Every structure is written in C-alpha cells, then in structure tokens.
Amino acid sequence: MVDHKLLRLHQIRYGVDVTPYDWAWNLSGAALLVVGVVLGARAARWDGAGTGS
C-alpha cells in the first residue's frame, strides 16, 4: 500500500483509472484477513476445548 499509493512506485497500469484495481486488491486482502482471523479463533477454541479434563 505504501509503495503503490504513497510513493507511487510499481503502478500496474498507467493512463487508466486504477481505483477498481485498488478496491479489488484491498477487498480480497481484507477477505483473506477475515478468513485467517476466523480460522485462528476456531483453532484456538478447538485447542482449548480438548485440554479440559
């Protein structure tokens, strides 16, 4: 994000509106982050449930 937006390095497309690409990239990254958090929470809960007795 810093390289692409703030420093304007390594722009994928020149001369076109890159907003749709930015939204697609950021939303896919957010979706992967949510999936990772959910899987991590489920793994932690599963690990804690198995050590009870």
N, C-alpha and C positions, 0 to 999 in steps of 0.2 A: 504494500500500500504506500509506504514512504517513497520507494523508488519510482513507482508509477505515477502517483498523484502529486506529491510534493516536489520531488526532484525532476519529474518528467523524463525519467530515464526508461529506456526499453519500452516505448509505446508500441503496441502491437500493430495498430492501424493508424496511418497518417492521412489527414484530409477528410476524415469521416467523423461523425458523432460517436464517440466511444462510450457514451452513457449506457446503452443497452448491454454492452460487453461488461462494463463495470458492475452493473446490477446483477447480471447473471453470475459473474465470478464471486461477488460478495455474498449473494444469496446461497450459492452452492457451498461456499465456505462456512456460512452460518449453519446450514443444514448438517454438514459434516460435524461441526462442533456440537450441535444439539444431540446428534446420534452418539457421539463419543461420551458426552456427559451422561446420557441415559444409560448407555452400556456400562459405564463406570459405576454409576449408582446401583444398577442391578447387580453387578459383580460384587460390590461392597456389601450389599444386603444379603446376597447369596452366601458370601463368605462368613458373615456374622451369624446367619441362621444355622449354619452347620456345626458351630462350635458350642452349642448351648449346654448339653448335658454332659 
